[in-house]
Amino acid sequence: MKPLVVVQNLVKQYGRFKALNEVSFEIATGEVVGLLGPNGAGKSTTLKILSGLLDANSGIVKIKNENIAYTSCRRQCSIGVMLENNPLPSHLKVGEYLRFRAAIKGVDSKNVRIHTEKIMRQVDIQRDLRHQEMGSLSKGMQQRVGLAEAILGDPDLVILDEPTIGLDPNQIIKFRKLIASQKGKRTFVISSHILSEIESLCDRFIIINNGAIVANGMIHELRQRFFKERILLACVECEPMAIDEFKTMHPEIKIRDVFIDLKTNRHQLIFTLSHENIEHFWKTIVNEAHWKLLNLTEKSTTLEEIFIQATVSCT
């Protein structure tokens, strides 16, 4: 399957400053991708070019094989955008604003009302709110209107910039469910500094720093790239002397910490091992040490830890 979005050698300069330096990536149809980066890294510039708000100096940005990197050849209705501050005209009512935006996006005049109603149902805008002026809406409901506006016209690509900014925890949970309900139906690029939100929503992550991509992959791929060791927490039953013997016999499997419950003879062990050693670890614990393994969990590296490692190591 051909990718929906293809970015090749994208360059954007402001005077002598090169905000983007030969940026390249692809996004598949139906994929939800998180675009991350520190302030000033080039993330916002990339989003503006993808959304049609800014021209590139050079390079290619293709959506469905059509180059949109420059105004002269851009087909804006193929892209839906929800900006960071989600500017909405406060004096317009929800329904009339969305019908107006649907018409601008090229929805057939005979289908504007039906299409708008369908989109409002998808993002759970209740009927009693559709006749309210947007200035009277809560922040959470304004974000729903922004999402509805972004997906009007069934765009090929939907770009969400800081979609949960200003929301309280309950509103964030509801908004997360809204985005999750759209997965597989649409292709999303989502940018946010709230990395826990991005981690729960996205299939893949692109991290940009100093105008260049420093990481691109699914969470397990990024963990393997930036963290060469895995941390396992095991609860075993064995004699205390067996721990020392194990350390001597298997120095390749590092035991970082040992916590002993003398009453039950149970040991809480924290192991550190490379990704390549995981199969060897299992064979050693089960077949050689003959320990009774009661529980085993892995300490998962968070997206925040990966982000810090990727942006610090590449500065």
ABEGO torsion letter per residue (X at the ends): XBBABBBBGBBBBBEABBABBGBBBBBBBGBBBBBBEBBGAGAAAAAAAAAGABBBABEBBBBGGBBAABAAABBAAABBBBBAAGBBBAABBAAAAAAAAAAAAGBBAAAAAAAAAAAAAAAGBBAAAAABBAAABBAAAAAAAAAAAAABGGBABBBBBGAABGBBAAAAAAAAAAAAAABGABBBBBBBABAAAAAAABABBBBBBGGBBABBEBAAAAAAAABABBBBBBBBBBBAAAAAAAAAABAABBBABBBBBAAAGBBBBBBBBBAAAAAAAAAAAAAAAGBBBABBBBBBBBAAAAAAAAAAAAX
